[in-house]
Amino acid sequence: MNAIEEQLARLTDSLRRKMEGRLQEAAFGPNAWKLPQPRVCVMEAKRSRLSLGWYSPQRWKQGAVKLDEIVLTPASVGKGVLYAAGVVAHELVHLANAVAGRLDTSRQGRYHNELFRATAEALGLIVARDETHGWCETQLSEELNEHVRDLIRRGVVNTHVFKYQRQSGRAKASLVRLTAPCGVFAYVTLAEAKEVTLLCGHCGGVLSLPREKAGR
């Protein structure tokens, strides 16, 4: 477990216990709520770059022990501890509904229904409706925000690790300048310059690399 995931685990455990206490007063679900501590990971979203996080039930297993998983993307973690806490809390709603056997989404998990809204509000979240994805927009209430700020003040959660920004693994392609006999030019990647032929719409000439670069 790296430093960021360690801090996320502390944050998640505290929010889980806080929300578990609120659920005891809910008019639905088990008589005695027990939210399991999930494994918290950070990884890139594969399906959509807009995803901030997701919940997966029983994703980890060791012997007879199975652990649920909450994943946050580097983008959501890099926005700070309060933002990350909001994403964690959203996914804890899904975890709570899974414990209660309540199906809170449809359309491959994208549409959040009334069951999600009811549980989210019971857990202390502020919920808003999106026309396309239902009750998917959540934010921490002032009570939960203050809970997280208290964790920071007491040193339970270290905010420093949430300031790191993940660098993209993709190398930026260097651009080269192609020039026509009349002086018109265009920038393309070196690979494109070797594979395609561009004609100038003004003089009809071929846009080409300078001689010293063309020979490389």
C-alpha positions as CSV (number, residue, x, y, z in Angstrom):
1,M,0.0,0.0,0.0
2,N,1.5,3.4,-1.1
3,A,1.3,6.6,0.9
4,I,-1.8,7.9,-0.9
5,E,-3.7,4.7,-0.5
6,E,-2.7,4.5,3.2
7,Q,-4.2,8.0,3.7
8,L,-7.3,7.1,1.7
9,A,-7.8,4.0,3.8
10,R,-7.7,6.1,7.0
11,L,-10.2,8.6,5.5
12,T,-12.5,5.8,4.2
13,D,-12.5,4.0,7.5
14,S,-13.4,7.1,9.4
15,L,-16.2,8.0,7.0
16,R,-17.5,4.4,7.0
17,R,-17.8,4.4,10.8
18,K,-19.4,7.9,10.8
19,M,-22.0,6.8,8.1
20,E,-22.6,3.5,9.8
21,G,-23.7,5.3,12.9
22,R,-26.1,7.5,10.8
23,L,-27.6,4.4,9.1
24,Q,-28.8,3.0,12.5
25,E,-31.5,5.6,12.4
26,A,-32.6,4.8,8.8
27,A,-36.1,3.4,8.2
28,F,-34.8,0.8,5.8
29,G,-32.2,-1.9,5.6
30,P,-30.9,-4.2,8.4
31,N,-31.8,-3.6,12.0
32,A,-28.1,-3.3,12.8
33,W,-26.1,-1.9,10.0
34,K,-22.5,-3.1,9.6
35,L,-20.5,-1.6,6.7
36,P,-17.3,-3.6,5.9
37,Q,-14.1,-1.8,5.5
38,P,-13.3,-1.9,1.7
39,R,-9.9,-2.1,0.1
40,V,-9.1,1.4,-1.4
41,C,-7.1,1.8,-4.5
42,V,-6.0,4.5,-7.0
43,M,-6.1,3.7,-10.7
44,E,-7.0,5.2,-14.0
45,A,-10.5,4.7,-15.3
46,K,-10.7,2.4,-18.3
47,R,-14.3,3.0,-19.5
48,S,-14.5,6.8,-19.2
49,R,-12.1,9.6,-18.4
50,L,-15.0,11.3,-16.7
51,S,-15.1,8.7,-14.0
52,L,-14.0,9.8,-10.5
53,G,-14.3,6.5,-8.8
54,W,-16.2,3.3,-8.5
55,Y,-17.3,0.5,-6.2
56,S,-16.9,-3.2,-6.8
57,P,-18.2,-5.9,-4.3
58,Q,-16.0,-8.7,-3.2
59,R,-13.2,-7.9,-5.6
60,W,-10.4,-9.1,-3.2
61,K,-10.1,-12.5,-1.7
62,Q,-7.7,-14.2,0.7
63,G,-8.9,-17.6,1.9
64,A,-12.5,-17.3,3.1
65,V,-12.1,-13.5,3.5
66,K,-13.5,-11.3,0.7
67,L,-13.1,-7.6,0.5
68,D,-15.1,-5.0,-1.4
69,E,-13.1,-2.4,-3.4
70,I,-13.4,1.3,-3.8
71,V,-11.3,2.9,-6.5
72,L,-10.5,6.6,-6.9
73,T,-8.9,8.0,-10.0
74,P,-5.7,10.0,-9.8
75,A,-7.7,13.1,-11.0
76,S,-10.1,12.9,-8.1
77,V,-7.3,12.4,-5.5
78,G,-5.3,15.3,-7.0
79,K,-8.1,17.7,-6.3
80,G,-7.5,17.5,-2.5
81,V,-8.7,15.6,0.5
82,L,-12.2,17.1,0.7
83,Y,-12.9,16.4,-2.9
84,A,-11.6,12.8,-2.5
85,A,-13.7,12.4,0.6
86,G,-16.7,13.3,-1.4
87,V,-15.9,10.6,-4.0
88,V,-15.3,8.0,-1.2
89,A,-18.6,8.9,0.4
90,H,-20.4,8.5,-2.9
91,E,-19.0,5.0,-3.3
92,L,-19.8,4.1,0.4
93,V,-23.4,4.7,-0.6
94,H,-23.1,1.9,-3.1
95,L,-21.4,-0.3,-0.6
96,A,-24.2,0.3,2.0
97,N,-26.9,-0.5,-0.6
98,A,-25.0,-3.7,-1.5
99,V,-25.0,-4.7,2.2
100,A,-28.8,-4.1,2.3
101,G,-29.4,-5.9,-1.0
102,R,-30.7,-2.7,-2.6
103,L,-30.1,-2.3,-6.3
104,D,-29.3,1.4,-6.6
105,T,-28.2,1.7,-10.2
106,S,-29.1,0.6,-13.7
107,R,-27.8,1.0,-17.3
108,Q,-24.5,-0.6,-16.4
109,G,-24.2,1.4,-13.2
110,R,-24.5,4.8,-14.8
111,Y,-28.1,5.7,-13.7
112,H,-28.6,6.3,-10.0
113,N,-32.2,5.7,-8.8
114,E,-34.3,6.7,-5.9
115,L,-32.8,4.0,-3.7
116,F,-29.4,5.6,-4.1
117,R,-30.8,9.0,-3.3
118,A,-32.5,7.8,-0.1
119,T,-29.4,6.0,1.2
120,A,-27.1,8.9,0.3
121,E,-29.3,11.4,2.2
122,A,-29.5,9.0,5.1
123,L,-25.7,8.9,5.2
124,G,-25.5,12.7,5.3
125,L,-24.8,13.6,1.6
126,I,-26.4,16.3,-0.4
127,V,-27.9,14.8,-3.6
128,A,-28.9,16.5,-6.9
129,R,-30.5,14.9,-9.9
130,D,-28.9,14.8,-13.4
131,E,-31.3,14.4,-16.3
132,T,-29.2,11.7,-17.9
133,H,-27.8,9.8,-14.9
134,G,-30.4,10.3,-12.2
135,W,-29.4,11.0,-8.6
136,C,-25.7,10.8,-9.3
137,E,-24.5,14.2,-8.1
138,T,-23.5,14.1,-4.5
139,Q,-21.5,16.3,-2.1
140,L,-20.6,16.2,1.5
141,S,-22.9,18.0,3.9
142,E,-21.4,20.6,6.2
143,E,-21.5,17.9,9.0
144,L,-19.3,15.5,6.9
145,N,-17.1,18.3,5.7
146,E,-16.4,19.3,9.3
147,H,-15.8,15.6,10.1
148,V,-13.1,15.5,7.5
149,R,-11.6,18.8,8.6
150,D,-11.4,17.5,12.1
151,L,-9.5,14.5,10.8
152,I,-7.0,16.8,9.3
153,R,-6.7,19.0,12.4
154,R,-6.0,15.9,14.5
155,G,-3.4,14.5,12.1
156,V,-5.4,11.4,11.3
157,V,-5.3,12.3,7.6
158,N,-2.2,13.9,6.0
159,T,-3.3,16.3,3.2
160,H,0.2,16.5,1.7
161,V,-0.1,13.3,-0.3
162,F,-3.3,14.6,-2.0
163,K,-1.3,17.4,-3.6
164,Y,0.6,15.1,-5.9
165,Q,-0.5,15.2,-9.6
166,R,-0.1,12.0,-11.6
167,Q,2.0,12.5,-14.7
168,S,0.7,11.0,-18.0
169,G,2.7,8.0,-19.2
170,R,2.3,9.1,-22.8
171,A,5.3,10.8,-24.3
172,K,4.4,13.9,-26.3
173,A,5.1,13.5,-30.0
174,S,7.6,16.2,-31.2
175,L,6.4,18.3,-34.1
176,V,8.4,19.2,-37.2
177,R,7.7,21.9,-39.7
178,L,6.9,21.1,-43.4
179,T,7.3,24.0,-45.8
180,A,6.1,24.4,-49.4
181,P,8.2,26.2,-52.1
182,C,5.9,29.2,-51.7
183,G,6.6,29.4,-48.0
184,V,3.3,28.0,-46.7
185,F,4.1,25.6,-43.8
186,A,2.4,23.2,-41.5
187,Y,3.4,21.3,-38.3
188,V,3.1,17.5,-38.1
189,T,4.7,14.7,-36.1
190,L,7.9,13.3,-37.5
191,A,6.2,10.0,-38.1
192,E,3.4,11.7,-40.1
193,A,6.0,13.6,-42.1
194,K,7.6,10.3,-43.2
195,E,4.3,8.6,-44.1
196,V,2.1,11.2,-45.8
197,T,2.6,13.7,-48.6
198,L,1.0,17.1,-48.2
199,L,0.3,19.4,-51.1
200,C,0.1,23.2,-50.8
201,G,-3.3,24.5,-51.8
202,H,-1.7,27.8,-52.9
203,C,1.2,26.7,-55.1
204,G,0.5,23.0,-55.5
205,G,4.0,22.2,-54.3
206,V,4.9,19.4,-51.8
207,L,5.4,20.4,-48.2
208,S,8.7,18.9,-47.1
209,L,11.2,18.9,-44.3
210,P,14.4,20.9,-44.4
211,R,17.2,19.0,-46.0
212,E,19.1,18.4,-42.7
213,K,16.0,16.8,-41.1
214,A,14.9,14.9,-44.2
215,G,18.1,13.0,-44.3
216,R,17.9,11.7,-40.7
